[in-house]
Amino acid sequence: MAQAKRKKKFFDVEMPIIGKETQMQAYEISELDGRYLKYDLTRLLKGKSVMLTMKVKVEGDSAIATPKKMLVLPYFIRRMMRKGTNYVEDSFDAECEDAKLRIKPFMITRRKVSRAVRNELRKKAREELINYVKDKTSEKLFDEILKNQVQRPLSQRLKKIYPLALCEIRAFESKDK
């Protein structure tokens, strides 16, 4: 006798960081636990192309997605680059209250600058970001980066070294301790 085929259903997944809800497909809601979800935030952030990767956690009969990685897409960075400018990028690990973070800042200067100035911008950005994240939770940091509350003050502090055309956190990833 043939067994009845199981049918996949759509389950609502809540994304509190952006205040939206989406759906994922599975046989049972418990199968969603531990799955990753990619969400494009380009329309929410008025053209700033960001891909947010979230991990789904199932509690009872509800699924909640928590952010794990945020990435500014390469085509946005290419679009912001102009002739006669330099870019400065870095990659480093930092510790926050509840997780270990990988932070990759990206800055574009207004004009061509010497290597010493670029190096000074890199060092100052690293120092400022490490000091900023050490007493905050990763959830709060994701929220602040999406609202541009980290990049703007950082740009203001780096302006004393050299004015920037763009100051972004290109990649921000959280790993559990």
C-alpha positions in Angstrom: 0.0 0.0 0.0 1.4 3.4 -0.9 2.2 5.8 1.8 0.5 9.2 1.9 2.9 12.0 0.7 3.7 14.6 3.2 3.1 18.2 2.1 5.3 21.1 2.9 3.7 24.1 4.5 4.6 27.7 4.9 5.4 28.9 8.4 5.7 32.5 9.5 9.1 33.7 10.7 9.3 36.9 12.7 12.3 39.2 12.1 12.2 41.7 15.0 15.4 43.6 13.9 13.5 45.0 10.9 10.0 44.7 12.3 8.8 42.4 9.5 7.6 38.9 9.0 8.4 36.4 6.2 7.6 32.8 5.5 9.7 29.6 5.2 8.7 26.3 3.8 9.0 23.0 5.8 7.1 19.9 6.8 7.0 20.9 10.5 7.9 24.1 12.3 10.6 22.3 14.3 12.6 21.7 11.0 13.1 25.4 10.7 15.3 25.5 13.9 18.9 26.3 13.0 18.1 27.2 9.3 19.6 30.4 7.8 17.5 33.1 6.1 18.9 35.7 3.7 17.0 39.0 3.4 17.7 41.9 1.1 17.4 45.3 2.8 17.9 47.5 -0.3 14.4 48.9 -0.4 14.3 49.4 3.4 17.5 51.3 3.4 16.7 53.6 0.5 19.1 52.1 -2.0 22.0 51.1 0.3 22.3 47.5 -0.8 22.6 45.3 2.3 22.1 41.5 2.6 21.2 40.4 6.1 21.7 36.7 7.0 19.7 35.5 10.0 19.4 32.3 11.9 16.0 30.9 12.8 15.2 29.8 16.3 12.0 28.0 17.1 10.4 28.5 20.4 7.1 26.6 20.9 5.0 27.3 17.8 6.7 30.6 16.8 9.9 31.1 14.8 12.2 34.1 15.4 15.1 35.1 13.2 18.2 36.6 14.9 20.8 38.4 12.8 24.2 36.7 12.3 25.8 38.5 9.3 25.3 41.8 7.5 27.0 42.5 4.2 27.1 45.6 2.0 26.9 44.2 -1.6 29.9 44.8 -3.9 27.9 46.6 -6.6 26.9 49.3 -4.1 30.6 49.9 -3.3 31.6 50.0 -7.0 28.8 52.5 -7.6 30.2 54.8 -4.8 33.8 54.7 -6.0 34.9 57.7 -8.2 38.0 58.5 -10.1 40.6 60.5 -8.1 39.7 58.9 -4.8 41.3 56.3 -2.6 39.6 53.6 -0.5 40.6 52.2 2.9 39.4 48.9 4.2 40.3 46.7 7.1 39.2 43.5 8.8 39.5 42.7 12.5 37.9 40.7 15.3 36.4 42.4 18.3 34.5 41.2 21.4 31.1 42.5 22.5 29.1 41.5 25.6 27.6 38.3 24.1 29.6 37.4 21.0 32.8 37.6 19.0 32.5 39.9 16.0 34.3 40.2 12.7 34.1 43.8 11.5 35.2 45.1 8.1 35.0 48.9 7.8 35.2 50.5 4.4 36.0 54.2 3.7 36.4 56.3 0.6 38.4 59.5 0.7 37.3 62.6 -1.2 40.7 62.9 -3.1 43.8 60.8 -3.5 45.8 60.7 -0.3 49.1 59.4 0.8 49.6 55.9 2.3 50.4 57.4 5.7 47.0 59.1 5.8 45.2 55.9 4.7 47.1 54.0 7.4 46.1 56.5 10.0 42.5 56.3 9.0 42.6 52.5 9.2 44.2 52.6 12.7 41.8 55.2 14.1 38.7 53.4 12.7 39.8 50.1 14.3 40.5 51.7 17.6 37.1 53.6 17.7 35.1 50.5 16.6 36.8 48.2 19.2 36.0 50.7 22.0 32.5 51.2 20.7 31.4 47.5 20.6 32.9 46.2 23.8 30.0 47.2 26.1 27.1 46.5 23.7 25.2 43.3 22.7 25.4 42.0 19.2 21.7 42.5 18.6 21.9 46.2 19.5 25.0 46.6 17.3 23.2 45.1 14.3 20.3 47.5 14.9 22.6 50.5 15.2 24.5 49.7 12.0 21.2 49.4 10.1 20.1 52.8 11.4 23.6 54.3 10.5 24.2 55.2 14.2 27.7 53.7 14.1 29.0 55.0 10.7 28.0 58.7 11.1 29.8 59.3 14.4 32.8 57.3 13.1 33.0 59.5 10.0 32.8 62.6 12.2 35.8 61.4 14.2 37.8 60.4 11.1 37.1 63.7 9.5 39.8 65.2 11.8 42.4 63.1 10.0 40.9 63.4 6.5 37.3 64.1 5.2 35.6 61.0 3.8 33.1 60.6 1.0 31.8 57.3 2.4 32.2 55.5 5.7 30.5 52.1 5.9 30.7 48.9 7.8 31.1 46.6 4.7 30.7 43.4 6.7 29.6 42.7 10.2 29.4 39.1 11.4 28.7 37.7 14.9 30.0 34.4 16.1 28.9 32.9 19.5 31.5 32.9 22.2 
